[in-house]
Amino acid sequence: MKLARILLSEILQSTPEFDREIDKIVDMGGTHLGAGDYGSAYLLNGKAVKVTTDEVELEHAQILKGKKTNNFVYIYDVKVLNTKLGIIEMEVLGRFKGEVPDEFKDATEAEAERFGIDPDELDFTGDNVMVHPKSGKLKMIDV
């Protein structure tokens, strides 16, 4: 738990509530997968469990929850604890290395619009795009 807090303190300003949620996941056996500007993801019971402080991502995750999409990670569940803290359970995907193709960006932006998500709120940088392990298709994980 201390190591998780050290890693997180370099990435985002954690709160006691955020730390409690991370501690719960770690205590249940969660393994740290990675972290970004607004949260941290763990592997737990075969799912990626992301604790996030990004209220826009929580809104988008609620829209996409349970929906099969072409370009977004499958979201099993979303728990909003308050406007700036929530937990998103999603499928586990593989790392993508390389340049994100313009065709994928265009298709993802169009699909976002169909779901009522502002395409300008999507971030195609870093590890936000991953690969589905079975289909090999790219998927946006930072919704």
C-alpha positions as MATLAB code, in Angstrom:
seq = 'MKLARILLSEILQSTPEFDREIDKIVDMGGTHLGAGDYGSAYLLNGKAVKVTTDEVELEHAQILKGKKTNNFVYIYDVKVLNTKLGIIEMEVLGRFKGEVPDEFKDATEAEAERFGIDPDELDFTGDNVMVHPKSGKLKMIDV';
ca = [
       0.000    0.000    0.000;
       2.830    2.423    0.745;
       4.406    1.832   -2.658;
       1.078    2.547   -4.375;
       0.801    5.832   -2.485;
       4.376    6.810   -3.401;
       3.714    6.097   -7.076;
       0.407    7.954   -6.985;
       1.778   11.013   -5.251;
       4.061   11.606   -8.214;
       1.161   11.393  -10.662;
      -1.857   12.981   -9.060;
      -2.966   14.669   -5.901;
      -4.609   11.853   -4.020;
      -7.246   12.390   -1.367;
      -8.047   10.224    1.658;
     -11.091    8.904   -0.230;
      -8.970    8.040   -3.280;
      -6.395    6.311   -1.067;
      -9.120    4.278    0.666;
     -10.408    2.976   -2.659;
      -6.887    2.046   -3.766;
      -6.270    0.311   -0.430;
      -9.476   -1.732   -0.828;
      -8.416   -2.930   -4.284;
      -4.887   -3.780   -3.139;
      -6.225   -5.588   -0.057;
      -8.441   -7.714   -2.333;
      -5.336   -8.731   -4.314;
      -5.290   -6.061   -7.013;
      -2.060   -5.763   -8.996;
      -1.037   -2.304  -10.210;
      -1.273   -1.984  -14.010;
      -0.488    1.679  -14.461;
      -1.426    5.238  -13.650;
      -2.144    8.482  -15.407;
      -2.973   12.078  -14.641;
      -6.299   11.322  -12.965;
      -6.144    7.804  -11.653;
      -4.675    4.374  -11.312;
      -5.611    0.954  -12.730;
      -5.329   -2.483  -11.157;
      -5.860   -6.049  -12.307;
      -8.457   -7.649  -10.042;
     -10.494  -10.806  -10.668;
      -9.750  -10.790  -14.383;
     -10.831   -7.183  -14.889;
      -9.053   -3.854  -15.078;
     -10.307   -1.737  -12.182;
      -9.593    1.964  -12.556;
      -9.946    4.475   -9.744;
     -10.338    7.891  -11.346;
     -10.822   11.488  -10.292;
     -11.820   12.555  -13.820;
     -15.509   13.481  -13.714;
     -15.748   13.642  -17.533;
     -14.377   10.107  -17.821;
     -16.927    8.922  -15.262;
     -19.742   10.486  -17.315;
     -18.470    8.858  -20.516;
     -18.019    5.493  -18.775;
     -21.630    5.604  -17.590;
     -22.773    6.212  -21.178;
     -20.678    3.286  -22.494;
     -21.359    0.851  -19.631;
     -22.584   -2.500  -20.939;
     -22.487   -1.450  -24.580;
     -20.611   -3.396  -27.243;
     -18.700   -0.850  -29.287;
     -16.232   -0.976  -32.145;
     -13.624    1.361  -30.705;
     -14.038    1.633  -26.930;
     -13.051   -0.780  -24.166;
     -15.964   -2.810  -22.791;
     -17.083   -1.356  -19.454;
     -18.651   -3.797  -17.007;
     -19.518   -1.387  -14.218;
     -19.146    2.202  -13.052;
     -19.409    3.275   -9.424;
     -19.558    7.028   -8.891;
     -18.568    7.765   -5.292;
     -18.743   11.546   -5.743;
     -18.415   13.964   -8.674;
     -14.622   13.661   -8.659;
     -14.119   10.034   -7.617;
     -15.264    6.780   -9.125;
     -14.344    3.246  -10.074;
     -14.580    1.846  -13.594;
     -14.416   -1.921  -14.184;
     -13.393   -2.786  -17.739;
     -12.005   -5.584  -19.844;
      -8.261   -6.196  -19.816;
      -6.484   -5.233  -23.013;
      -2.911   -5.492  -24.249;
      -0.339   -2.764  -24.767;
      -0.231   -1.027  -28.130;
       3.065    0.274  -29.416;
       3.252    2.545  -32.357;
       1.408    5.406  -33.950;
      -2.377    5.444  -33.591;
      -3.761    5.313  -37.156;
      -5.840    8.271  -38.316;
      -8.542    5.819  -39.444;
      -8.932    4.611  -35.844;
      -9.077    8.170  -34.528;
     -11.718    9.144  -37.085;
     -13.832    6.042  -36.429;
     -13.576    6.496  -32.639;
     -14.570   10.157  -32.849;
     -17.567    9.269  -35.040;
     -18.629    6.510  -32.648;
     -18.243    8.873  -29.682;
     -20.595   11.348  -31.370;
     -23.184    8.594  -31.885;
     -23.130    7.990  -28.126;
     -23.349   11.699  -27.304;
     -19.693   12.014  -26.273;
     -17.811   15.100  -27.418;
     -14.945   13.810  -29.633;
     -12.791   16.751  -28.520;
     -12.731   15.193  -25.038;
     -10.929   12.060  -26.308;
      -7.176   11.743  -25.761;
      -5.363    9.413  -28.153;
      -1.936    9.848  -26.522;
       0.132    7.527  -24.364;
      -1.407    4.267  -23.228;
      -4.976    5.437  -23.881;
      -5.253    3.121  -26.882;
      -4.714   -0.601  -26.378;
      -5.186   -3.846  -28.304;
      -7.972   -6.378  -27.762;
      -6.191   -9.690  -27.027;
      -8.522  -11.866  -29.132;
      -9.508   -9.673  -32.068;
      -6.329   -7.608  -32.329;
      -8.494   -4.500  -32.770;
      -7.489   -1.195  -31.234;
      -9.672    0.055  -28.376;
      -9.783    3.388  -26.552;
      -9.468    2.854  -22.785;
      -9.375    6.408  -21.479;
     -12.985    7.166  -22.225;
];
